[in-house]
């Protein structure tokens, strides 16, 4: 029983981690969902290993620990809320960026970096040529550009 | 009683405020007032805790051991008060300017509820519930602004931190499996007798979860994109309040529940912290963007907390608490100053920069002094050299940015001056940093008492 739980949790976590590393945003969400299910399975496995469910117990029956079930229910609800939140974010990103590829999202960051670099270069050149009026850019053969 | 009020005020008002349009002035200022009330209640609670010991509430009127226990001790109350203070500064900063989304005020108040809850709970699973409440609010907050960069920041932040949260949940399941309880003090007691392999594995899970929140070296990859991409007020909230979860978690779980494992891995933690300091410091030099520089600086600064934790003992832990508090104030001040323009801001930024570098008479000096004491107590030359090198690096990168932003000739950069009250908030935070540096006794006493409370609860 414990082995079955352990295997299920391991497979869920492994496939989740694999999907999480994909470039596609939807696959990433699917990966996180699988990992959240892995956490729930582990919570259940943490002591649901003996006895009957704790409802309608007959005298003499072994009763299983009801606490992990309460924990799993709470974790499911929280997982649902966070995944819904993540899906809403991904939806917004797809509407704004018109893509589900992480690479194209990262392009925004390099645009920003390029803007900063241009700004810095402008600043440097201003410092170099600003105060001295006589300076003129020359090409190698001496002609003014 | 006070503790329930401190939790219920932000919780109820946050839920109500989310339903209204936060772009309306009334709603925004109601959120600020609600945070002020929370801060005041937490202040009274803190005074009570510091003068008369901890206070305890068992939810639902159950017997302790059956019901969930909320326990306010010095460590938790100090972190809760500090986090709500940073949230208040961030919310007021946006309220004076212009709130750009309808959910912003409500989310900040809900974040306050989540943070207060997780700092006062004495139950591992309730910690997870409050943790998710706080994190979900901050996921939504990181998208605040709605531009492309903020959206990308929010996606990265949410994906990475959700993974961290589930690793935390897996560790909670593991802890319940081996100890059969969720109350922190009982978990700590029974952890002494479990199989050491299982215990170290569970401790590692908790460590990874909190390091992801804090942005420590091997888990820092998400941090620059998020802090640089989100709006300054949100970046201040994330680095000044939400990152406190990581520091508090490392202290509470590391020193409070897994002291044995902490002792075993102390050297490894100190090395990781050292790598964090050097990595953050070196990469922060030569960043064009103020926010990006501050993000790398944040990676370096949390390294100090980890080094102090790795050294351990009362001195090391006191330094860790003290430095977390100082760092959270510094980061809130610097991020807010980076989003403001006009007179007073340059002075505030300079005070923040000096504090990060650890120059007297700022709060950072007291933090660095305690860290040096830790290094001397540990008898490690390498540690002291590392601290000096880290401070020099931070002085270099901060004043490089200061020079570029405030000492520039010619017309001031694009964008009008910020309104005076917005600049005053930054100035007040700067004064707080200065005052803490000039009169450090309360902060020192607070850290000492927090560590006493922490060690009193720890087994062995």
Interface residues (C-beta under 8 A of the other chain):
Chain A: X20 X25 X28 X32 X35 X36 X38 X39 X42 X43 X45 X46 X47 X67 X68 X71 X74 X75 X78 X81 X82 X85 X86 X89 X90 X92 X93 X96 X97 X105 X106 X108 X109 X112 X113 X116 X117 X119 X120 X123
Chain B: X125 X128 X129 X132 X135 X136 X139 X140 X143 X148 X149 X151 X152 X154 X155 X158 X159 X162 X163 X165 X166 X169 X170 X172 X173 X174 X176 X177 X180 X182 X225 X229 X288 X289 X404
